Amino acid sequence: MNLALWLERAGKTFPDNPAVALGEKVIQRYGELSYRAAQLAGSLKYLGLKVGDRVAICSKNRPEYVEVIYGVWWGAFAAVPTNAKLHGAEISYILQNSGAKVCFVDPGMESLISQHAPNSMEHLLVFGSAEYKKLFSNKTTPIRHTNPKDLAWLFYTSGTTGRPKGAMLPHRSLYTMALAYHSDINPSNSDNAIIHAAPMSHGSGIYMIPHVLAAACNIIPESGGFDPHEIFQLSDAWPNTSMFAAPTMVNRMTNCPASTPQQGLHAIIYGGGPMYVEDARAALCRFGPCLVQIYGQGESPMTITVCNRQTIADKNHPHWLQRLASVGVANSAVEVRIEDIDGVSPMAGDAGEILVRGDAIMQGYWNNPEATAETLQDGWLHTGDIGSFDEAGFLTLKDRAKDVIISGGSNIYPREVEEVLLKHQDVREASVIGRPDPDWGEVVVAYIVAKASESELDELCLKHIARFKRPRFYIYVDELPKNNYGKIVKTELREVDRN
């Protein structure tokens, strides 16, 4: 059960189908993509990699992303896609913790990665370089078959401690996700395509897999990222196109003027943050019945619940607005239930922690048995999110027990930011919360007891964490609200911030 088997099949059955495009131009067809993945697997083996060794990818979206990740799987290695927006120190930790032997890097990030590469990393390969091109000068190697439980994708997702944790996603997990994509989310065939405007290190990259399964095209915007006008142009050039987007991206598309109605958009799949009902209604009015909402975590990639296009578009249903505010029903790949603090499943409408189990969930956290034991119990993934089911099985999220802030589709963990702020000698206390924002979903707000200036704190944050994680607002207070045990009460801060 190797994910690359689907590419091998597509290369034989649909060799002339477009596989990778840069903007409107086809870069590779499936016959060539399959051949290059087989060449790359052989070259990585020649470099000394053994089955199961980790290979990191630190890059913005590029056409090469597809051939590299499938070359890694072809050779039965494990991919470690890394968010290109992270700070160098954060990337260094991921490279060190994963034990990656090889790192493929965007030319614009070569200097950054070189400065932070751990000694254990043996090869830094820059996309487009002579060394990179040489990897495809060798003969092909037969695909290596893998066990369903063998690691395919090491997905780094931060926890409440602020330290990234590597969710181990085996081939079986991503196989299951891909099949559920076609059954629940967006049934596709070889005439379809996906635009990778969101980071390929995360959800959009995971959605490469069902599209390779269908021998459909993976389109990389020429900008390498998200621009609404470019998305509209590509959707006109490529019929039956889908994309994965954070709600903030959907909002920007909804509010962006365009001369054409974007009839080519087959599906806009959104997740990774809250989508407000009014925003969903506006997007539905703009784009028609192509919206699909998903709820997932790195530990259960894109596979906890789904609110399909029929449900979102059914304005005549008596519970339409309530369902639009939900995250849909359980994905067919998993079982989902709610559990209260006593471990009992509450009645419909009552809130509790969301638990998930099934072949789609992770095997555990890389080299972190304590976190694994806490999160995986009796086969159930404890998400840390709070929600409730209605009588029809629709799940509504109530809160995030881990206090994660989701800004622009990216997770920001308060303690990570707080620990950086507390590095300043003039910061006595700090507590970070999220503030609802119409453009970003949430923005970071820091409540601090300090004499340090905002410019000093900004400079400190930029030295230690990614730019998008730094606070947008600093609120200076004489003291932070605490309970009888001396713990800061964030619910009170959120109440104060709302007022």
Beta strands, then each sheet from edge to edge (+ up, - down):
strand 1: 18-22
strand 2: 25-29
strand 3: 54-58
strand 4: 78-82
strand 5: 102-105
strand 6: 123-126
strand 7: 151-158
strand 8: 164-170
strand 9: 193-195
strand 10: 217-220
strand 11: 241-245
strand 12: 265-270
strand 13: 291-297
strand 14: 300-307
strand 15: 329-330
strand 16: 335-339
strand 17: 352-357
strand 18: 376-377
strand 19: 380-389
strand 20: 395-400
strand 21: 405-407
strand 22: 410-412
strand 23: 427-437
strand 24: 441-450
strand 25: 473-476
sheet 1: 2+ 1- 10- 9- 11- 12- 13- 14+ 15-
sheet 2: 4+ 3+ 5+ 6+
sheet 3: 7+ 8-
sheet 4: 16+ 17- 19+ 18-
sheet 5: 16+ 17- 19+ 20-
sheet 6: 21+ 22-
sheet 7: 23+ 24- 25-
end
